[in-house]
Amino acid sequence: MRKLTYFIACSIDGFIGDPSGDASSMYRFVDEEFLDYLKSQYPETVSTAGRLQLGIHGVRNQKFDTVIQGRASYQLALDVNITSPYAQLRELVASRTMKESPDPNVELVSGDVVNRVRELKAEESGLGIWLCGGSQLAGELLDEIDELVIKTYPLVYGSGMPMFGSDFADTEFMLDSVAAFDNGVLVRTYSRKR
Ligand SMILES: NC(=O)c1ccc[n+]([C@@H]2O[C@H](COP(=O)([O-])OP(=O)(O)OC[C@H]3O[C@@H](n4cnc5c(N)ncnc54)[C@H](OP(=O)(O)O)[C@@H]3O)[C@@H](O)[C@H]2O)c1
């Protein structure tokens, strides 16, 4: 079985964006040192447009070959006329309202999203599945998450969009590694304790 990894940016107090989900205040921490880390360790998580700008368009995927996101997260790309924000990956979007995929690289999941993720996990591949977000989809897929990669930015929001839009549940993870950067960013990797 391959892994479902929730690779996500959040504040110190565990929010993935402001109350509307806007995460743009985190972008200022993507400085040269941290960007070099992302480019070498997680290049496929940089948007296709960003990869072009950075000159890493042809770089091989390191951790993931598939991404799944909720429609509200995907909407941010659609709003700027991008239908395949992560063209270097196979893309799935969970939605009950979209009737037709706007892009041949994007598969819509309108039925049982947990079951679709289980099917993806059962596929043979050396690379994993990136759960991109947002909060609602991550809450629904919490039981399927095998790994967390949490990019924590040195910001306290006080309130905002939580990492998981789900009911209270005590779910244990084991810390695998911590990478610390000069600007205060931490990347913590946890495995699910089953
Ligand atoms: N900090 C970060 O790294 C990060 C990463 C990603 C996203 N975000 C933020 O997260 C925000 C969006 O999060 P969100 O929680 O509002 O929404 P979301 O999880 O991205 O998307 C929710 C939508 O997904 C669809 N959906 C959810 N469960 C489904 C199911 N079981 N079956 C079919 N469709 C399903 C529904 O779409 P329909 O309404 O079409 O049915 C639902 O409205 C954005 O503002 C974005 O900025 C932050």
The ligand as an SDF file (V2000), in Angstrom:
LIG
                    3D

 48 52  0  0  0  0  0  0  0  0999 V2000
   -2.1800   26.1610    3.9180 N   0  0  0  0  0  0  0  0  0  0  0  0
   -2.1870   25.2950    2.9290 C   0  0  0  0  0  0  0  0  0  0  0  0
   -1.1720   24.6300    2.6620 O   0  0  0  0  0  0  0  0  0  0  0  0
   -3.4580   25.0790    2.1450 C   0  0  0  0  0  0  0  0  0  0  0  0
   -3.5150   24.0150    1.2410 C   0  0  0  0  0  0  0  0  0  0  0  0
   -4.6910   23.8040    0.5500 C   0  0  0  0  0  0  0  0  0  0  0  0
   -5.7710   24.6430    0.7400 C   0  0  0  0  0  0  0  0  0  0  0  0
   -5.6810   25.6720    1.6190 N   0  0  0  0  0  0  0  0  0  0  0  0
   -6.8210   26.5500    1.8210 C   0  0  0  0  0  0  0  0  0  0  0  0
   -7.9610   25.7940    2.1110 O   0  0  0  0  0  0  0  0  0  0  0  0
   -9.0970   26.5260    1.6810 C   0  0  0  0  0  0  0  0  0  0  0  0
  -10.1670   25.5730    1.1950 C   0  0  0  0  0  0  0  0  0  0  0  0
  -10.4730   24.6240    2.2200 O   0  0  0  0  0  0  0  0  0  0  0  0
  -11.9710   24.1910    2.5160 P   0  0  0  0  0  0  0  0  0  0  0  0
  -11.9610   23.3510    3.7330 O   0  0  0  0  0  0  0  0  0  0  0  0
  -12.8500   25.3920    2.4720 O   0  0  0  0  0  0  0  0  0  0  0  0
  -12.3920   23.3610    1.2420 O   0  0  0  0  0  0  0  0  0  0  0  0
  -11.7740   22.0780    0.4830 P   0  0  0  0  0  0  0  0  0  0  0  0
  -11.6220   20.9560    1.4200 O   0  0  0  0  0  0  0  0  0  0  0  0
  -10.6350   22.4920   -0.3620 O   0  0  0  0  0  0  0  0  0  0  0  0
  -12.9790   21.7880   -0.5350 O   0  0  0  0  0  0  0  0  0  0  0  0
  -14.2770   21.5250   -0.0500 C   0  0  0  0  0  0  0  0  0  0  0  0
  -15.1160   21.0480   -1.2200 C   0  0  0  0  0  0  0  0  0  0  0  0
  -14.6460   19.7790   -1.6400 O   0  0  0  0  0  0  0  0  0  0  0  0
  -15.7430   18.9850   -2.0980 C   0  0  0  0  0  0  0  0  0  0  0  0
  -15.8690   17.8130   -1.2300 N   0  0  0  0  0  0  0  0  0  0  0  0
  -15.5100   17.6880    0.0680 C   0  0  0  0  0  0  0  0  0  0  0  0
  -15.8120   16.4520    0.5090 N   0  0  0  0  0  0  0  0  0  0  0  0
  -16.3330   15.7880   -0.5510 C   0  0  0  0  0  0  0  0  0  0  0  0
  -16.8230   14.4620   -0.7400 C   0  0  0  0  0  0  0  0  0  0  0  0
  -16.8570   13.5670    0.2550 N   0  0  0  0  0  0  0  0  0  0  0  0
  -17.2820   14.1130   -1.9640 N   0  0  0  0  0  0  0  0  0  0  0  0
  -17.2740   15.0060   -2.9810 C   0  0  0  0  0  0  0  0  0  0  0  0
  -16.8310   16.2730   -2.8600 N   0  0  0  0  0  0  0  0  0  0  0  0
  -16.3600   16.6460   -1.6620 C   0  0  0  0  0  0  0  0  0  0  0  0
  -16.9750   19.8720   -2.0120 C   0  0  0  0  0  0  0  0  0  0  0  0
  -17.0270   20.5370   -3.2610 O   0  0  0  0  0  0  0  0  0  0  0  0
  -18.4040   20.9890   -3.9490 P   0  0  0  0  0  0  0  0  0  0  0  0
  -18.8500   22.1710   -3.1460 O   0  0  0  0  0  0  0  0  0  0  0  0
  -18.0400   21.3140   -5.3450 O   0  0  0  0  0  0  0  0  0  0  0  0
  -19.3390   19.8290   -3.8270 O   0  0  0  0  0  0  0  0  0  0  0  0
  -16.5890   20.8560   -0.8980 C   0  0  0  0  0  0  0  0  0  0  0  0
  -17.3020   22.0750   -0.9700 O   0  0  0  0  0  0  0  0  0  0  0  0
   -8.6190   27.4680    0.6060 C   0  0  0  0  0  0  0  0  0  0  0  0
   -8.9590   28.7830    0.9660 O   0  0  0  0  0  0  0  0  0  0  0  0
   -7.1260   27.3100    0.5630 C   0  0  0  0  0  0  0  0  0  0  0  0
   -6.4300   28.5450    0.5910 O   0  0  0  0  0  0  0  0  0  0  0  0
   -4.5510   25.9050    2.3340 C   0  0  0  0  0  0  0  0  0  0  0  0
  1  2  1  0
  2  3  2  0
  2  4  1  0
  4  5  1  0
  4 48  2  0
  5  6  2  0
  6  7  1  0
  7  8  2  0
  8  9  1  0
  8 48  1  0
  9 10  1  0
  9 46  1  0
 10 11  1  0
 11 12  1  0
 11 44  1  0
 12 13  1  0
 13 14  1  0
 14 15  2  0
 14 16  1  0
 14 17  1  0
 17 18  1  0
 18 19  2  0
 18 20  1  0
 18 21  1  0
 21 22  1  0
 22 23  1  0
 23 24  1  0
 23 42  1  0
 24 25  1  0
 25 26  1  0
 25 36  1  0
 26 27  1  0
 26 35  1  0
 27 28  2  0
 28 29  1  0
 29 30  1  0
 29 35  2  0
 30 31  1  0
 30 32  2  0
 32 33  1  0
 33 34  2  0
 34 35  1  0
 36 37  1  0
 36 42  1  0
 37 38  1  0
 38 39  2  0
 38 40  1  0
 38 41  1  0
 42 43  1  0
 44 45  1  0
 44 46  1  0
 46 47  1  0
M  CHG  2   8   1  16  -1
M  END
$$$$
